């Protein structure tokens, strides 16, 4: 048999095999195509899920970055507080005690009462104070505090660094000659809100009966380093029985923005 005849026989054998097994081969091909299609569908779904998960992860990361950026000014900004000298109105408590004991004062006061205070930045970054005002008001118990506009700082602005006090407190050291009598380490408060004139004996008595009140009212307007404006308001009433200043007037008068 020649090579050509062998090739013809082989081709004829293949054709006969295909004719005999045509249905089986078609079914097998269909199964292979179906399996490939199923695998492709699974891979496509997984790829879609991975793409969706990646997009969601990116959105979450972007949201976290936005939240972090938004939280930065809150965490790092300046926060101004007003602190008063303890027992700064002790003179009124003493006068009230004298009037209740002796019904009159033998010596009239020469100086008006005052609240000594300073401003403290409890934040982490500087505060730029643009305006402030502090008053001491003697008013009837039924009257609201007098609202006073904050006055612009004449020098342009006051910068209070994070954790600092304005004005810088002066610490008075103890007297080494009299350590038992001198407490030492006394912080001098350099700002004061003072009455225009001393209260009369009658005014002190009326305050003691609760008919009138003495109010320390203040406002501070300042910017933080992020360019945002804030305000601190205080309104505190003097309690002559305990010799302390207590919050008065509610949230409208006592607020920090």
C-alpha angles and dihedrals in degrees: 000000000000125000090252091054090049091053091051092050091050093049091047090051092052092048091049090049091051092048092050096044100031095120094047093049092048091051091048091050090049090051091050092048091047091049091049090048091050092049090048091051092050092048091047092051091048091048090049091050091049090049091049092047090049091050091048091048090051091050091049091049091048091049090049090051091050092048090048091050091047092048094050096078090047095049097040102033127109122263118197122205131181116227124189131206112260115250092006090146096046089123090069093050090051092048091049091050091051093049092049091048102040103016090230143048118244092198124040116220116254098200129054120241118265141186113226114209148149137202121249127197107214091176130094100244135048123282120215107212111209102172141000144165135189127187139174110220130193106201142159112270090243094053124092119236115273110255110226124192115241111252119227115249107260093217091054101254143351117228116209111187122220112287092009133122128227119245096024105254119245114225112209110210122225120266105253089206093059109025093157094053100037112066092198128195090071113166112222113218106214102194124072140183108207136187115245090240139358117282115253121241089255092052091051090050091050090051090050090053091050095245092117132027136207111224130194105206124182144165131192122187116193145156126232123221089264091064096253121136121229137178135208117200128184132182115176129174122215114237107203092192094062098021093231137116115242131190114272134184100025131248096330090067100030111053143125119203 
